[in-house]
Amino acid sequence: MVELPKFLSPNLLLKLLKSEKNHHSALQLFDAATLRHDYTHTPTVFLHILRRITSDPTLLPHLPRVVQTIRTLKTKCPEDVALTVFKAYAKNNKPNEALNLFQNMEQVFGCCPGIRSFNSLLNAFVESNEWDRAEKFFAYFEVVGVRPNLQSYNVLMKVLCKRRKFEKAKGLLKWIREVGMMPDKFTYGTLINGMVKSGDLCGALEVFDEMSEQGVMPDVMCYNMIIDGFFKKRDFLKANEMWERLLQGDSVYPNVVSYNVMISGLCKCGRFNEGLEIWERMKRNERKCDLFTYSSLIHGLCEAGNLDGAKRVYKEIVESGIRPDVVTCNAMLNGLCKAGKVDESFELWKDMDKYGSRNIVSYNIFLKGLLENGKVEEAVSLWEVLHETACNADSTTYGIFIHGLCKNGCLDKALRLLEEAEHRGSDVDAFAYSSMINALCKEGRLDEAAGVVNLMNRHGCKLNHHVCNAMIDGFIKHSKLDNAIEFFGEMGIKGCSPTIVSYNILIKGLCRAERYREVYDYIQEMLETGLKPDIITYSTLIDGLCQSNMVDAALRLWQLFLDTGFKPDVKMYNIVIHRLCSSGKMEKALDLYSMMRQRKYVNLVTHNTIMEGFYKVGHCEKASEIWDHISHDRLQPDIISYNITLKGLCSCGRVTDAIGFLDDALARGVLPTAITWNILVRAVILHGSSTSTLFQL
């Protein structure tokens, strides 16, 4: 029970309330005084306690009770008391409560609503996005003879901007001036903010310039909004222009928010050194950096791989006596983990514990970092520590841990973790299941993979294309093509219709098995479902037909591919050239090669492929021409190019020329491989010449 003085006056209670820093204790004092029969609250006391209640979200449920006390005691209050309640209702999206209070204002507070009350109710409708009610209520002003003031028009400006009616909003600026008022920085600021958020930066700049022309000086917030808008569009130049205007202004100066917007924006645009320069300028101008400044810099520098810069920023935080928050620590931890600095990560992890700056995101970052750096045992230990803390592993945590274990070849541990999640009733996301299934399929443990798919279904986790495609690919790679076909056929029933990738995987398997009748059927099915063959589809088919010595059919398909308007990539061209060369169709291969060179669409693989083809059919001179084309096309021959040439020349009995090419390779810094020496040694043995020269090399 709260003890109050024997003789209590409103002034004394007000002093007691003001001296009580805890809002809950202040409310208890107020309630105790309300029960006293020898005491009556004054409007000043009501205003104080209402302000305390509305500043603390946990006390808001007590608001109607205090309002009812005012009504019961029939206390005549000034409009300020009612406005405090209106603002609370507006802030907490309670327009109906605000309207009810407005309609009963005289009975509750003993005063009639003035223009400020009208504006507060208008704002309550706006904050709740009830724009139609807001516009109707604004029209009601005229009905009851209430003349809007500038604040009324500012609220109406907010309505128009939230509804993206910017032309009407600009018209409202003109209207305000016509009725004898002058729009202020809030009027213009609301319009600028709305246009920036909608992406109309040019329009926002026009309004910004109009402000100065009309004698309203833009405040720093207007600059900040436009700079931030340009950065969000990745327009560094325009953002920098606005920053320079801010620096050159006589009556406005950058604040902490300005610097934060610049630093964050520059980092997002990849201009990290310039971000550091702004940071240094901020310190020179004695603007106190906050944690947002630091975390933006650390995150940006880490993303850019500038770990030293990030560490320097973090060191300054610690030395300045600021306790790094969890966001800042997580950014630094993520940077260290990505750079493979495991020892430093552990040091930071200890500091984070000391600062109380760990959350589940921290554990997720550290687990991922440890597993990506092959520190499985350390990750397992961290997982055990996690279970002893107040942080609960979420679906992301399980996904990271299971994926990391699979990546490190710890399939059995990953399976046990999946069982643990099942036992605990913990959520496991599709990422975890996908990683597990993909790893099992690669290992050929297809029955277990199917079991995980069933587990996934049982827990209501929707099958995704990654899972289905992994299963199909696994069956095919382990010679279970019919199982792959069966699983493929069930995809639609399981709520995951095949994609072009699914069809490509299956078609590749069927081509390898030379089951072209079925390939044709699946292509027909694919077209009927609205899916169009892509480059991979055509590449798979052409490669499959060529491997089955159906080169003419492959060429017809190639022509069909070109006729449909597809533009093959260089990899696909190389596949066709390789198959033509393998089939001895050098004339057609040369035509395709010449066309590729003409279009400047060749790479070293192209040259190597056709050069090898000519050597195989004994056209050494033609192959030599291809060698010349390599340098003409501004490419550098690699050891594969040299090995093809050496083998080709040796097969033609030109061992001396081959050794000359070996000299050329060494001069260019291209180191021979075991294959190189094997080619030359066999040639020398077969042809019995230049042995001494070879040994000298």
C-alpha positions as CSV (number, residue, x, y, z in Angstrom):
1,M,0.0,0.0,0.0
2,V,1.4,3.4,-1.0
3,E,1.9,5.8,1.9
4,L,0.8,9.4,1.3
5,P,1.1,12.4,3.6
6,K,-1.7,13.0,6.1
7,F,-2.5,16.4,4.6
8,L,-2.4,16.1,0.8
9,S,-2.9,18.9,-1.7
10,P,-2.8,18.8,-5.5
11,N,0.5,20.8,-5.5
12,L,2.1,18.4,-3.0
13,L,0.9,15.3,-5.0
14,L,2.3,16.9,-8.2
15,K,5.7,17.3,-6.5
16,L,5.6,13.7,-5.4
17,L,4.6,12.5,-8.9
18,K,7.4,14.6,-10.5
19,S,10.0,13.2,-8.1
20,E,9.0,9.6,-8.8
21,K,11.0,8.5,-11.9
22,N,9.2,5.1,-12.3
23,H,5.9,5.5,-14.3
24,H,4.3,2.5,-12.6
25,S,5.0,3.8,-9.1
26,A,3.7,7.3,-10.2
27,L,0.4,5.7,-11.2
28,Q,0.2,3.9,-7.9
29,L,0.6,7.3,-6.1
30,F,-2.1,8.7,-8.3
31,D,-4.5,5.8,-7.6
32,A,-3.9,6.0,-3.9
33,A,-4.7,9.8,-3.9
34,T,-7.9,9.1,-5.9
35,L,-9.2,6.9,-3.1
36,R,-8.8,9.7,-0.5
37,H,-12.1,11.3,0.5
38,D,-10.4,14.5,1.6
39,Y,-8.6,15.1,-1.7
40,T,-9.7,16.0,-5.3
41,H,-7.4,15.9,-8.4
42,T,-6.9,19.1,-10.4
43,P,-6.6,19.3,-14.2
44,T,-2.9,19.8,-13.8
45,V,-2.5,16.5,-11.9
46,F,-4.6,14.8,-14.6
47,L,-2.5,16.3,-17.3
48,H,0.7,15.1,-15.6
49,I,-0.4,11.5,-15.1
50,L,-1.9,11.2,-18.6
51,R,1.4,12.3,-20.1
52,R,3.2,9.6,-17.9
53,I,0.8,6.9,-19.0
54,T,0.9,7.8,-22.7
55,S,4.7,7.8,-22.7
56,D,4.8,4.2,-21.5
57,P,3.2,1.6,-23.7
58,T,2.8,-0.9,-20.8
59,L,0.5,1.6,-19.0
60,L,-1.8,2.3,-21.9
61,P,-4.5,-0.1,-20.7
62,H,-4.9,2.2,-17.7
63,L,-5.8,5.2,-20.0
64,P,-9.6,4.6,-20.2
65,R,-9.7,4.3,-16.4
66,V,-8.1,7.7,-15.8
67,V,-10.4,9.3,-18.4
68,Q,-13.4,7.7,-16.7
69,T,-12.1,9.2,-13.4
70,I,-12.1,12.7,-15.0
71,R,-15.7,12.1,-16.2
72,T,-16.9,10.8,-12.8
73,L,-15.4,13.7,-10.9
74,K,-16.8,16.1,-13.5
75,T,-13.5,17.9,-13.5
76,K,-13.4,20.8,-16.0
77,C,-10.2,20.4,-17.9
78,P,-8.5,22.6,-20.5
79,E,-8.2,21.3,-24.0
80,D,-4.6,20.2,-23.4
81,V,-5.8,17.3,-21.2
82,A,-8.0,16.0,-24.0
83,L,-5.3,16.5,-26.6
84,T,-2.9,14.2,-24.6
85,V,-5.5,11.4,-24.9
86,F,-6.2,12.1,-28.6
87,K,-2.5,11.9,-29.5
88,A,-2.2,8.6,-27.6
89,Y,-5.1,7.1,-29.5
90,A,-3.7,8.4,-32.8
91,K,-0.3,6.9,-32.1
92,N,-1.7,3.5,-31.2
93,N,-4.1,3.2,-34.2
94,K,-7.3,3.7,-32.2
95,P,-9.4,6.2,-34.3
96,N,-12.8,4.9,-33.1
97,E,-11.8,5.6,-29.4
98,A,-10.6,9.0,-30.5
99,L,-13.9,9.7,-32.3
100,N,-15.9,8.6,-29.3
101,L,-13.9,10.9,-27.0
102,F,-14.3,13.8,-29.5
103,Q,-18.0,13.4,-29.6
104,N,-18.3,13.3,-25.8
105,M,-15.6,15.8,-25.1
106,E,-17.8,18.3,-23.2
107,Q,-19.3,15.6,-21.0
108,V,-15.9,14.0,-20.3
109,F,-13.5,17.0,-20.0
110,G,-16.0,19.8,-19.5
111,C,-14.6,21.7,-22.5
112,C,-15.6,22.0,-26.2
113,P,-13.3,20.8,-29.0
114,G,-11.2,23.6,-30.5
115,I,-9.2,23.5,-33.7
116,R,-6.4,21.5,-32.1
117,S,-8.9,18.7,-31.1
118,F,-10.3,18.7,-34.7
119,N,-6.7,18.4,-36.0
120,S,-5.9,15.6,-33.5
121,L,-8.9,13.5,-34.5
122,L,-8.0,14.2,-38.2
123,N,-4.5,12.9,-37.5
124,A,-5.9,9.8,-35.7
125,F,-7.7,8.8,-39.0
126,V,-4.6,9.5,-41.0
127,E,-2.2,7.5,-38.7
128,S,-4.7,4.5,-39.0
129,N,-4.6,4.8,-42.8
130,E,-8.4,5.6,-42.8
131,W,-8.0,8.2,-45.5
132,D,-11.6,8.4,-46.6
133,R,-12.7,9.1,-43.1
134,A,-10.0,11.7,-42.8
135,E,-11.1,13.6,-45.9
136,K,-14.8,13.4,-44.9
137,F,-13.9,14.7,-41.4
138,F,-11.9,17.6,-43.0
139,A,-15.0,18.5,-45.0
140,Y,-16.9,18.5,-41.7
141,F,-14.8,21.4,-40.5
142,E,-16.7,23.7,-42.9
143,V,-20.1,22.3,-41.9
144,V,-19.6,23.2,-38.2
145,G,-17.9,26.5,-39.0
146,V,-14.4,25.5,-37.9
147,R,-11.7,27.3,-39.9
148,P,-8.7,25.1,-40.6
149,N,-5.3,26.3,-39.5
150,L,-1.9,25.5,-41.0
151,Q,-1.7,22.4,-38.8
152,S,-5.0,21.2,-40.3
153,Y,-3.6,21.6,-43.8
154,N,-0.4,19.8,-42.8
155,V,-2.4,16.8,-41.7
156,L,-4.4,16.9,-45.0
157,M,-1.0,17.0,-46.8
158,K,-0.1,13.8,-45.0
159,V,-3.3,12.2,-46.2
160,L,-2.6,13.2,-49.9
161,C,1.0,12.0,-49.7
162,K,0.0,8.6,-48.1
163,R,-2.5,8.2,-50.9
164,R,0.2,9.2,-53.4
165,K,-1.9,12.0,-54.8
166,F,1.1,14.3,-55.3
167,E,-0.5,16.6,-57.9
168,K,-3.3,17.3,-55.4
169,A,-0.7,17.8,-52.7
170,K,1.2,20.4,-54.8
171,G,-2.2,22.0,-55.5
172,L,-2.7,22.2,-51.7
173,L,0.5,24.2,-51.3
174,K,-1.0,26.8,-53.7
175,W,-4.3,26.7,-51.9
176,I,-2.7,27.3,-48.5
177,R,-1.1,30.5,-49.8
178,E,-4.4,31.6,-51.4
179,V,-6.2,31.4,-48.1
180,G,-3.6,33.7,-46.6
181,M,-1.3,31.2,-44.8
182,M,2.3,30.4,-45.5
183,P,3.3,26.7,-45.8
184,D,6.0,25.9,-43.3
185,K,8.9,23.3,-43.3
186,F,6.5,20.6,-42.1
187,T,4.2,21.2,-45.0
188,Y,7.0,21.0,-47.5
189,G,8.8,18.3,-45.6
190,T,5.7,16.0,-45.7
191,L,5.4,16.4,-49.4
192,I,9.2,15.9,-50.0
193,N,9.2,12.7,-47.8
194,G,6.1,11.3,-49.7
195,M,7.6,11.9,-53.1
196,V,11.0,10.4,-52.1
197,K,9.4,7.3,-50.7
198,S,7.4,6.9,-54.0
199,G,10.7,7.2,-55.9
200,D,9.9,10.5,-57.5
201,L,13.3,12.2,-56.7
202,C,13.0,14.7,-59.5
203,G,9.7,15.9,-58.2
204,A,11.0,16.0,-54.6
205,L,13.9,18.2,-55.8
206,E,11.5,20.6,-57.5
207,V,9.5,21.0,-54.2
208,F,12.8,21.4,-52.3
209,D,13.9,24.3,-54.6
210,E,10.4,25.8,-54.4
211,M,10.8,26.0,-50.6
212,S,13.7,28.4,-50.8
213,E,12.0,30.5,-53.5
214,Q,8.9,30.9,-51.2
215,G,11.1,32.0,-48.3
216,V,11.0,28.7,-46.3
217,M,14.4,27.5,-45.5
218,P,14.8,23.7,-45.8
219,D,15.8,22.1,-42.5
220,V,18.4,19.3,-42.3
221,M,15.7,16.6,-42.3
222,C,14.7,17.7,-45.8
223,Y,18.3,17.3,-47.0
224,N,18.6,13.9,-45.3
225,M,15.4,12.6,-46.9
226,I,16.5,13.5,-50.4
227,I,20.1,12.2,-49.9
228,D,18.8,8.9,-48.5
229,G,16.3,8.7,-51.5
230,F,19.1,9.0,-54.0
231,F,21.3,6.4,-52.2
232,K,18.4,4.0,-52.2
233,K,18.3,4.4,-56.0
234,R,22.1,3.8,-56.0
235,D,22.5,7.3,-57.5
236,F,25.7,8.3,-55.8
237,L,26.3,11.4,-57.9
238,K,22.9,13.0,-57.1
239,A,23.3,12.1,-53.4
240,N,26.7,13.7,-53.3
241,E,25.5,16.8,-55.0
242,M,22.8,17.2,-52.3
243,W,25.4,16.6,-49.6
244,E,27.6,19.4,-51.1
245,R,24.6,21.7,-51.0
246,L,24.0,20.9,-47.4
247,L,27.7,21.6,-46.6
248,Q,27.5,25.0,-48.4
249,G,24.3,26.1,-46.7
250,D,24.6,29.1,-44.3
251,S,21.7,28.3,-42.0
252,V,21.7,24.5,-41.9
253,Y,24.4,22.0,-40.9
254,P,24.7,18.2,-41.1
255,N,23.6,16.4,-38.0
256,V,24.3,12.8,-36.9
257,V,21.5,11.5,-39.1
258,S,23.1,13.3,-42.1
259,Y,26.4,11.6,-41.6
260,N,24.8,8.2,-41.0
261,V,22.8,8.5,-44.2
262,M,26.0,9.4,-46.1
263,I,28.1,6.6,-44.5
264,S,25.4,4.0,-44.9
265,G,24.6,5.1,-48.5
266,L,28.2,5.2,-49.6
267,C,28.9,1.7,-48.2
268,K,25.8,0.3,-50.0
269,C,27.1,1.9,-53.2
270,G,30.5,0.2,-52.6
271,R,32.3,3.5,-52.0
272,F,33.9,2.4,-48.7
273,N,36.9,4.7,-48.8
274,E,34.6,7.7,-49.2
275,G,32.5,6.4,-46.4
276,L,35.6,6.4,-44.2
277,E,36.4,10.0,-45.3
278,I,32.9,11.1,-44.2
279,W,33.5,9.3,-40.9
280,E,36.7,11.2,-40.3
281,R,35.0,14.5,-41.2
282,M,32.3,13.7,-38.7
283,K,34.9,13.3,-36.0
284,R,36.7,16.5,-37.0
285,N,33.4,18.4,-36.8
286,E,32.9,16.9,-33.3
287,R,29.7,15.1,-34.3
288,K,29.3,12.2,-31.9
289,C,29.1,8.9,-33.8
290,D,26.3,6.6,-32.7
291,L,26.1,2.8,-33.1
292,F,24.3,3.1,-36.4
293,T,27.3,5.0,-37.8
294,Y,29.7,2.3,-36.5
295,S,27.6,-0.7,-37.6
296,S,27.1,0.8,-41.1
297,L,30.8,1.3,-41.6
298,I,31.7,-2.1,-40.2
299,H,29.1,-4.0,-42.2
300,G,30.1,-2.1,-45.4
301,L,33.8,-2.6,-44.9
302,C,33.4,-6.3,-44.2
303,E,31.3,-6.8,-47.3
304,A,34.1,-5.1,-49.3
305,G,36.7,-7.4,-47.8
306,N,38.4,-4.4,-46.0
307,L,38.7,-6.2,-42.7
308,D,41.5,-4.0,-41.4
309,G,39.2,-0.9,-41.9
310,A,36.4,-2.7,-40.1
311,K,38.6,-3.7,-37.2
312,R,39.9,-0.1,-36.9
313,V,36.3,1.2,-36.6
314,Y,35.4,-1.5,-34.1
315,K,38.5,-0.7,-32.0
316,E,37.5,3.0,-31.9
317,I,34.1,2.0,-30.5
318,V,35.7,0.1,-27.7
319,E,38.2,2.8,-26.9
320,S,35.6,5.5,-26.9
321,G,33.8,3.7,-24.1
322,I,30.7,2.9,-26.1
323,R,29.3,-0.6,-25.5
324,P,28.8,-2.2,-28.9
325,D,25.3,-3.4,-29.5
326,V,24.4,-6.8,-30.9
327,V,23.9,-5.4,-34.5
328,T,27.4,-3.9,-34.5
329,C,29.0,-7.0,-33.0
330,N,27.2,-9.3,-35.4
331,A,28.5,-7.2,-38.4
332,M,32.1,-7.5,-37.1
333,L,31.7,-11.2,-36.3
334,N,30.3,-11.9,-39.8
335,G,33.3,-10.1,-41.3
336,L,35.8,-12.1,-39.3
337,C,34.1,-15.4,-40.1
338,K,34.0,-14.6,-43.9
339,A,37.7,-13.8,-43.8
340,G,38.4,-17.1,-42.1
341,K,39.8,-15.3,-39.0
342,V,38.6,-18.0,-36.6
343,D,40.9,-17.2,-33.6
344,E,39.9,-13.5,-33.8
345,S,36.2,-14.6,-34.0
346,F,36.5,-16.5,-30.8
347,E,38.1,-13.4,-29.1
348,L,35.2,-11.2,-30.3
349,W,32.7,-13.9,-29.2
350,K,34.0,-13.7,-25.6
351,D,33.7,-9.9,-25.7
352,M,30.1,-10.2,-27.0
353,D,29.3,-12.3,-23.9
354,K,30.9,-9.7,-21.7
355,Y,28.8,-6.9,-23.3
356,G,25.6,-9.0,-23.3
357,S,25.5,-8.6,-27.0
358,R,24.6,-12.0,-28.3
359,N,21.3,-13.1,-29.8
360,I,20.2,-16.1,-32.0
361,V,21.5,-14.2,-35.1
362,S,25.0,-14.1,-33.5
363,Y,24.9,-17.9,-33.0
364,N,23.7,-18.3,-36.6
365,I,26.6,-16.2,-37.9
366,F,29.2,-17.9,-35.8
367,L,28.0,-21.4,-36.5
368,K,28.0,-20.7,-40.2
369,G,31.5,-19.2,-40.0
370,L,32.9,-22.1,-38.1
371,L,31.4,-24.7,-40.5
372,E,32.5,-22.8,-43.6
373,N,36.1,-22.8,-42.2
374,G,35.9,-26.6,-41.5
375,K,35.8,-26.2,-37.7
376,V,33.2,-28.9,-37.2
377,E,34.1,-29.8,-33.6
378,E,34.0,-26.2,-32.5
379,A,30.6,-25.7,-34.2
380,V,29.3,-28.8,-32.3
381,S,30.6,-27.3,-29.0
382,L,28.9,-24.0,-29.8
383,W,25.7,-25.8,-30.6
384,E,25.8,-27.4,-27.2
385,V,26.4,-24.0,-25.5
386,L,23.4,-22.6,-27.4
387,H,21.1,-25.1,-25.7
388,E,22.3,-23.9,-22.3
389,T,21.4,-20.3,-23.0
390,A,18.2,-18.3,-23.2
391,C,18.5,-18.2,-27.0
392,N,16.4,-20.8,-28.7
393,A,17.6,-22.4,-32.0
394,D,15.3,-21.3,-34.8
395,S,14.7,-22.9,-38.2
396,T,17.5,-20.8,-39.6
397,T,19.9,-22.2,-37.0
398,Y,19.0,-25.8,-37.9
399,G,19.3,-25.0,-41.6
400,I,22.8,-23.5,-41.1
401,F,24.0,-26.3,-38.9
402,I,22.6,-29.2,-41.0
403,H,23.9,-27.6,-44.3
404,G,27.3,-27.0,-42.8
405,L,27.6,-30.6,-41.5
406,C,26.6,-31.9,-44.9
407,K,29.1,-29.7,-46.6
408,N,31.8,-31.0,-44.3
409,G,30.9,-34.6,-45.0
410,C,29.3,-35.2,-41.6
411,L,26.1,-36.8,-43.0
412,D,25.5,-39.0,-40.0
413,K,25.8,-36.1,-37.6
414,A,23.4,-34.1,-39.7
415,L,20.9,-36.9,-39.7
416,R,21.1,-37.1,-35.9
417,L,20.5,-33.4,-35.7
418,L,17.4,-33.8,-37.8
419,E,16.2,-36.5,-35.4
420,E,17.0,-34.2,-32.5
421,A,14.8,-31.5,-34.1
422,E,12.1,-34.0,-34.6
423,H,12.3,-35.1,-30.9
424,R,12.3,-31.5,-29.6
425,G,9.4,-30.5,-31.9
426,S,11.6,-27.7,-33.3
427,D,10.9,-26.2,-36.7
428,V,13.2,-27.1,-39.6
429,D,13.1,-25.1,-42.7
430,A,13.2,-26.2,-46.4
431,F,16.9,-25.1,-46.5
432,A,17.9,-27.8,-43.9
433,Y,15.9,-30.5,-45.7
434,S,17.2,-29.5,-49.1
435,S,20.8,-29.7,-47.8
436,M,20.3,-33.1,-46.2
437,I,18.5,-34.6,-49.2
438,N,21.1,-33.2,-51.7
439,A,24.0,-34.6,-49.7
440,L,22.4,-38.0,-49.3
441,C,21.7,-38.2,-53.0
442,K,25.3,-37.4,-53.9
443,E,26.4,-40.2,-51.6
444,G,23.9,-42.6,-53.3
445,R,22.0,-43.0,-50.0
446,L,18.7,-42.7,-51.9
447,D,16.5,-44.6,-49.5
448,E,17.5,-42.3,-46.7
449,A,17.0,-39.3,-48.9
450,A,13.4,-40.5,-49.7
451,G,12.9,-40.9,-45.9
452,V,13.9,-37.3,-45.4
453,V,11.4,-36.3,-48.2
454,N,8.7,-38.1,-46.3
455,L,9.7,-36.4,-43.1
456,M,9.5,-33.1,-44.8
457,N,6.0,-33.8,-46.0
458,R,4.9,-35.1,-42.6
459,H,5.9,-31.8,-41.0
460,G,4.0,-29.7,-43.6
461,C,7.2,-28.3,-45.2
462,K,6.4,-27.8,-48.8
463,L,8.5,-29.6,-51.3
464,N,10.6,-27.3,-53.4
465,H,12.4,-27.6,-56.8
466,H,15.8,-27.9,-55.2
467,V,14.7,-31.1,-53.3
468,C,12.9,-32.7,-56.2
469,N,15.7,-31.9,-58.7
470,A,18.3,-33.3,-56.2
471,M,16.3,-36.5,-56.0
472,I,15.9,-36.9,-59.7
473,D,19.6,-36.2,-60.3
474,G,20.6,-38.6,-57.5
475,F,18.5,-41.5,-59.0
476,I,20.0,-40.9,-62.5
477,K,23.6,-40.6,-61.3
478,H,23.3,-43.9,-59.5
479,S,21.8,-45.8,-62.4
480,K,18.1,-45.7,-61.2
481,L,16.6,-43.9,-64.2
482,D,13.2,-45.6,-63.8
483,N,13.1,-44.4,-60.2
484,A,13.9,-40.9,-61.4
485,I,11.1,-41.1,-64.0
486,E,8.6,-42.3,-61.3
487,F,9.6,-39.5,-58.8
488,F,9.4,-36.9,-61.7
489,G,5.9,-38.1,-62.4
490,E,4.8,-37.6,-58.8
491,M,6.1,-34.0,-58.5
492,G,2.8,-32.4,-59.6
493,I,0.8,-34.6,-57.1
494,K,3.2,-33.4,-54.3
495,G,2.5,-29.8,-55.1
496,C,5.8,-29.0,-56.9
497,S,5.4,-29.0,-60.7
498,P,8.5,-29.7,-62.7
499,T,10.5,-26.7,-63.9
500,I,12.8,-26.5,-67.0
501,V,15.7,-27.5,-64.7
502,S,13.8,-30.7,-63.8
503,Y,13.1,-31.6,-67.4
504,N,16.7,-30.9,-68.3
505,I,18.0,-33.3,-65.7
506,L,15.7,-36.0,-66.8
507,I,16.3,-35.4,-70.5
508,K,20.1,-35.6,-69.9
509,G,19.6,-39.0,-68.1
510,L,17.5,-40.3,-70.9
511,C,20.0,-39.2,-73.6
512,R,22.8,-41.0,-71.8
513,A,20.6,-44.1,-71.8
514,E,19.8,-43.5,-75.5
515,R,16.1,-43.6,-74.8
516,Y,15.3,-40.9,-77.4
517,R,11.7,-41.9,-77.9
518,E,11.0,-41.0,-74.2
519,V,13.1,-37.8,-74.7
520,Y,10.7,-36.8,-77.5
521,D,7.7,-37.5,-75.3
522,Y,9.0,-35.3,-72.4
523,I,9.9,-32.5,-74.8
524,Q,6.3,-32.6,-76.0
525,E,5.0,-32.6,-72.5
526,M,7.2,-29.7,-71.6
527,L,5.9,-27.6,-74.5
528,E,2.3,-28.5,-73.6
529,T,2.8,-27.2,-70.1
530,G,4.1,-23.8,-71.4
531,L,7.8,-24.4,-70.7
532,K,10.2,-23.5,-73.5
533,P,13.5,-25.4,-74.1
534,D,16.5,-23.3,-73.0
535,I,20.1,-23.4,-74.0
536,I,20.8,-26.2,-71.6
537,T,18.0,-28.3,-73.1
538,Y,19.4,-27.9,-76.6
539,S,23.0,-28.4,-75.4
540,T,22.0,-31.7,-73.7
541,L,20.1,-33.0,-76.7
542,I,22.8,-32.1,-79.2
543,D,25.5,-33.5,-77.0
544,G,23.5,-36.7,-76.4
545,L,22.8,-37.2,-80.1
546,C,26.4,-36.6,-81.0
547,Q,27.6,-39.1,-78.4
548,S,25.2,-41.7,-79.9
549,N,26.8,-41.0,-83.3
550,M,23.6,-39.4,-84.5
551,V,25.5,-36.3,-85.8
552,D,23.1,-35.5,-88.6
553,A,20.1,-35.4,-86.2
554,A,22.2,-33.2,-83.9
555,L,22.9,-30.8,-86.7
556,R,19.2,-30.6,-87.7
557,L,18.4,-29.8,-84.1
558,W,21.2,-27.2,-84.0
559,Q,19.6,-25.5,-87.0
560,L,16.2,-25.6,-85.4
561,F,17.7,-24.1,-82.4
562,L,19.1,-21.2,-84.5
563,D,15.8,-20.8,-86.4
564,T,13.8,-20.3,-83.2
565,G,15.8,-17.2,-82.4
566,F,17.9,-18.5,-79.6
567,K,21.4,-17.2,-79.3
568,P,23.8,-20.0,-78.3
569,D,26.5,-19.2,-75.7
570,V,30.2,-20.0,-76.5
571,K,29.9,-23.2,-74.4
572,M,27.2,-24.6,-76.6
573,Y,29.1,-23.7,-79.8
574,N,32.1,-25.5,-78.3
575,I,30.0,-28.6,-77.6
576,V,28.9,-28.7,-81.3
577,I,32.4,-28.1,-82.6
578,H,33.8,-30.9,-80.3
579,R,31.1,-33.4,-81.5
580,L,31.7,-32.5,-85.2
581,C,35.5,-32.9,-84.7
582,S,34.9,-36.2,-82.9
583,S,32.8,-37.4,-85.8
584,G,35.4,-36.3,-88.4
585,K,33.1,-33.7,-89.9
586,M,35.9,-31.1,-90.0
587,E,34.5,-29.1,-92.9
588,K,31.3,-28.4,-91.0
589,A,33.3,-27.7,-87.8
590,L,35.5,-25.3,-89.7
591,D,32.5,-23.4,-91.1
592,L,31.1,-23.0,-87.5
593,Y,34.5,-22.0,-86.2
594,S,34.9,-19.3,-88.9
595,M,31.5,-17.9,-88.2
596,M,32.3,-17.8,-84.5
597,R,35.6,-15.9,-85.2
598,Q,33.8,-13.5,-87.4
599,R,31.4,-12.7,-84.6
600,K,34.3,-12.6,-82.1
601,Y,32.6,-15.3,-80.1
602,V,35.5,-17.7,-79.6
603,N,37.6,-18.6,-76.5
604,L,40.7,-20.7,-76.1
605,V,38.6,-23.9,-75.7
606,T,37.2,-23.2,-79.2
607,H,40.7,-23.0,-80.7
608,N,42.0,-26.0,-78.8
609,T,39.1,-28.1,-79.8
610,I,39.3,-27.6,-83.6
611,M,43.1,-27.6,-83.6
612,E,43.0,-31.0,-82.0
613,G,40.4,-32.1,-84.5
614,F,42.6,-31.3,-87.4
615,Y,45.6,-33.0,-85.9
616,K,43.6,-36.2,-85.4
617,V,42.7,-36.3,-89.1
618,G,46.3,-35.6,-90.0
619,H,45.8,-32.0,-91.3
620,C,48.9,-30.6,-89.6
621,E,49.1,-27.4,-91.7
622,K,45.5,-26.5,-91.0
623,A,46.1,-27.1,-87.3
624,S,49.1,-24.8,-87.5
625,E,46.8,-22.1,-88.9
626,I,44.5,-22.5,-85.9
627,W,47.6,-22.0,-83.6
628,D,48.3,-18.7,-85.4
629,H,44.7,-17.6,-84.8
630,I,45.1,-17.9,-81.1
631,S,47.5,-15.0,-80.9
632,H,45.6,-13.1,-83.6
633,D,42.5,-13.3,-81.4
634,R,44.6,-11.8,-78.5
635,L,44.5,-15.1,-76.5
636,Q,47.3,-16.8,-74.7
637,P,47.9,-20.5,-75.3
638,D,47.8,-22.6,-72.1
639,I,49.4,-26.0,-71.4
640,I,46.4,-27.8,-73.0
641,S,47.1,-25.8,-76.3
642,Y,50.8,-26.8,-76.2
643,N,50.0,-30.5,-75.4
644,I,47.6,-30.7,-78.3
645,T,50.2,-29.2,-80.6
646,L,53.1,-31.3,-79.3
647,K,51.0,-34.5,-79.6
648,G,49.8,-33.5,-83.1
649,L,53.3,-32.7,-84.4
650,C,54.8,-35.8,-82.9
651,S,52.1,-37.9,-84.6
652,C,53.2,-36.4,-87.9
653,G,56.8,-37.3,-87.1
654,R,57.8,-33.6,-86.5
655,V,59.5,-34.2,-83.1
656,T,62.0,-31.4,-83.7
657,D,59.2,-28.9,-84.3
658,A,57.5,-30.2,-81.2
659,I,60.5,-29.5,-79.0
660,G,60.6,-26.0,-80.5
661,F,57.1,-25.5,-79.2
662,L,58.2,-26.8,-75.8
663,D,60.9,-24.1,-75.8
664,D,58.2,-21.5,-76.6
665,A,56.1,-22.7,-73.7
666,L,59.0,-22.4,-71.3
667,A,59.8,-18.9,-72.6
668,R,56.2,-17.8,-72.0
669,G,56.2,-19.2,-68.5
670,V,53.8,-22.1,-69.3
671,L,55.0,-25.0,-67.2
672,P,55.0,-28.6,-68.7
673,T,52.9,-31.2,-67.0
674,A,53.4,-35.0,-66.8
675,I,51.3,-35.3,-69.9
676,T,53.7,-33.0,-71.8
677,W,56.7,-35.1,-70.9
678,N,54.9,-38.3,-71.6
679,I,54.0,-37.1,-75.2
680,L,57.6,-36.1,-75.9
681,V,59.3,-39.1,-74.4
682,R,57.1,-41.5,-76.3
683,A,57.8,-39.5,-79.5
684,V,61.5,-39.7,-79.0
685,I,61.4,-43.4,-78.3
686,L,59.2,-44.0,-81.4
687,H,61.2,-41.8,-83.8
688,G,64.6,-42.1,-82.1
689,S,65.8,-38.5,-82.6
690,S,66.6,-35.4,-80.6
691,T,67.0,-37.4,-77.4
692,S,69.9,-35.3,-76.2
693,T,68.0,-32.1,-76.9
694,L,65.1,-33.3,-74.8
695,F,67.3,-34.3,-71.9
696,Q,68.9,-30.9,-72.0
697,L,65.5,-29.3,-71.6
